[in-house]
């Protein structure tokens, strides 16, 4: 039996398309493109600015056409999108 610890619900890379208002309109994650039905919430985190790897992200909680809710995050430091259920 393996004693390795596995993270649950870890963010995965995603492709995100934005509308003219800067809000997500479509996302491809886990190989599936899906349309964003609505953006439920948006927030910004700027933390550990003093550290070697600061945290600067814009988060969008969205609901997809399929009914799935995701949190999409744009990492302003790494310049990449992540999706998390």
N, C-alpha and C positions, 0 to 999 in steps of 0.2 A: 504494500500500500504506500502511495506517495504521501509525503508530508508537506508538499509544496502548497503554499497559500495562493488561492486564485481570487482575483478581484471580481466582484459582482458588479454588473452594470457599468463597466468601464467605458468612457467615451471612445468613439470610433471616428476615423477620418470621414469627412463628408464634403460634397460639393453643394454649394448653396448659391441660388440666383436671387438677386435683390430687385425689388421694384424701384420706381423712380423716387419713392419716399424713403428708400434705404431699408425697407423691411423685407424679410424673406418671402419669396413667392413660390419657390420650388426647391426641393432638396433631393439629392441622390446619396443614399447611405446604405451600406450592406448590399450594394449593387442594384438597388431599386430606386428609380426616379419616382417621386411623388409630389403632388401639388399641395402647397400650404393653404388650408382652408381659412385659417385665421391666426393672428398673432395674439396670444393671450396676455403676455407680459414681456417687458423688456427692462433690463437693468445692466449696470456697469460695475465692474469690480476693478479696483486699483489698489493692490496690496503688495507688501514686501518690496516696495520700491527701492529700499536700501540694499537688498540682497543681490547676489550675482544673477539670479533668475527671478526677476519680478513677475508678478501676476497682474496682467492688464487684459481684461476680456470684456466683450459685450455679449450679453446673453439674451436670447429670445426663446420664450416658451411658446411653442406652436402646436396647433392641431392640424393634422394632415387630413386629406379627403377620406382616407381609409379609417379615420377615427383615432389613429395612434397619436399620442402626445409625445413630443420630443422637446428637449432643451438643446438648442443650437448655440454654440459659442464661437465667436470670432476671437482668436488669440492675437492681440495686437503686437505682441513681441515676436511670436513664431510665424505670424502671417498665414494662419491656416484655420479652417473650420473643423469643428468636432460636433458630433451628435451623440446624445445620451438619452435613453428612455427613462 
